[in-house]
Amino acid sequence: MNLEFTPEEQAFRDEVRSFIADNYPAHLADFGMREDMSPEDMLAWHKILGAKGWSVPAWPVEYGGTG
């Protein structure tokens, strides 16, 4: 059984890591758990994810997902 990532999977991992490095609010970097975030910070992060279509990736594009 091959447990290595395919080139497409690795490219997606790289894209996610780059996106988070570029977009995750610096003042939230010290939080270990989502429960530690304020509701305002959680909403701000979800808006960032939503703009990328990653808040609800399984949803259709017309409803804010990636399809």
QUIQUICOR-V469772 format. One record per backbone hydrogen bond with DSSP energy under -1.0 kcal/mol. CO is the residue of the C=O (numbers start at 1). NH is the residue of the N-H. E is the energy in kcal/mol with one decimal. If there is no record, write none. Layout:
# QUIQUICOR-V469772
[[CO,NH,E] [CO,NH,E]]
This chain:
# QUIQUICOR-V469772
[[6,10,-2.7] [7,11,-2.2] [8,12,-2.1] [9,13,-2.4] [10,14,-2.4] [11,15,-2.3] [12,16,-2.7] [13,17,-2.6] [14,18,-2.4] [15,19,-2.6] [16,20,-2.7] [17,21,-2.4] [18,22,-2.1] [19,23,-2.0] [20,24,-2.5] [25,28,-2.0] [26,29,-1.4] [28,31,-1.7] [33,36,-1.5] [34,37,-2.0] [38,42,-2.5] [39,43,-2.3] [40,44,-2.3] [41,45,-2.4] [42,46,-2.4] [43,47,-2.0] [44,48,-1.8] [45,49,-2.5] [46,50,-2.6] [47,51,-2.1] [49,54,-2.8] [56,59,-2.0] [59,67,-2.3] [60,63,-1.8] [60,65,-2.0] [61,64,-2.1]]
